[in-house]
Amino acid sequence: NAGVTQTPKFQVLKTGQSMTLQCAQDMNHNSMYWYRQDPGMGLRLIYYSASEGTTDKGEVPNGYNVSRLNKREFSLRLESAAPSQTSVYFCASSLTGGRTGELFFGEGSRLTVL
Amino acid sequence: SQQGEEDPQALSIQEGENATMNCSYKTSINNLQWYRQNSGRGLVHLILIRSNEREKHSGRLRVTLDTSKKSSSLLITASRAADTASYFCATDWTYTGANSKLTFGKGITLSVRP
């Protein structure tokens, strides 16, 4: 049982390049989330998907897009990367999103934008 | 912002001592959760306490919640070197209708000296 799997684990981009972070969960969870973690800022929600077929903005959505491909997969896309998007990105899932219960996190994707 | 504020920001104790960490928040919550993050890893859920609960235990963890003071504390008893990690409180709060969001604090760095 892998839980939440994120790929890639590390990525270096040049300003203006695009990339997609992939996330998959095997727990049959309904809700999935993308957070970014920056030093001194804690975790900030980028986008979330309360259920398959729905997505919604979080606190810091600018510069990102998401796709809930199916119940298992939730991807995060950077269309034109900027140095301010250098961060550690975490995908998470939970059984339900209405009253958020326990979140299960992936191991993170460390992105550097030069 | 509903973001929980943890206190202290950093804590250093000797193995075997108890560690107490505090979290305060601003508006009504559905539940409050504590997570642990080991260096370079994803967050791991520790415990969830609902707004109508006052105290909860899980192994060496004890969590209290005082909704009148909008605060929570996490007590780790008989600490071990393996407890060295960052600890985050997260508050689940209703923003519209049946939808809620989970907002994280900036975290507490706990160091347990052997």
Contacts between the chains, C-beta under 8 A, distances in Angstrom:
chain1	res1	chain2	res2	distance
A	4	B	42	7.6
A	35	B	104	7.7
A	40	B	106	6.5
A	41	B	106	6.6
A	42	B	3	7.1
A	42	B	88	6.8
A	42	B	104	4.9
A	42	B	105	5.6
A	42	B	106	3.9
A	42	B	107	5.9
A	43	B	43	7.5
A	43	B	88	7.1
A	43	B	104	4.1
A	44	B	104	7.8
A	45	B	101	7.0
A	45	B	102	7.8
A	45	B	103	7.5
A	50	B	99	7.0
A	58	B	101	7.7
A	90	B	42	6.0
A	90	B	43	7.1
A	92	B	43	7.7
A	97	B	99	7.3
A	97	B	100	7.6
A	98	B	98	5.0
A	98	B	99	6.4
A	98	B	100	6.5
A	99	B	30	5.2
A	99	B	31	7.3
A	99	B	92	6.6
A	99	B	98	7.9
A	99	B	100	5.4
A	100	B	30	7.6
A	100	B	31	7.6
A	100	B	92	4.4
A	100	B	100	5.4
A	100	B	101	7.1
A	100	B	102	4.3
A	101	B	31	7.8
A	101	B	48	6.8
A	102	B	33	7.1
A	102	B	45	4.5
A	102	B	48	6.2
A	103	B	33	7.8
A	103	B	35	7.8
A	103	B	43	7.4
A	103	B	45	6.4
A	103	B	90	7.9
A	103	B	102	6.6
A	104	B	45	7.2
A	105	B	42	3.7
A	105	B	43	4.5
A	105	B	44	7.2
A	106	B	42	5.5
A	107	B	41	6.1
A	107	B	42	4.8
A	108	B	40	7.9
A	108	B	41	7.4
A	108	B	42	5.6
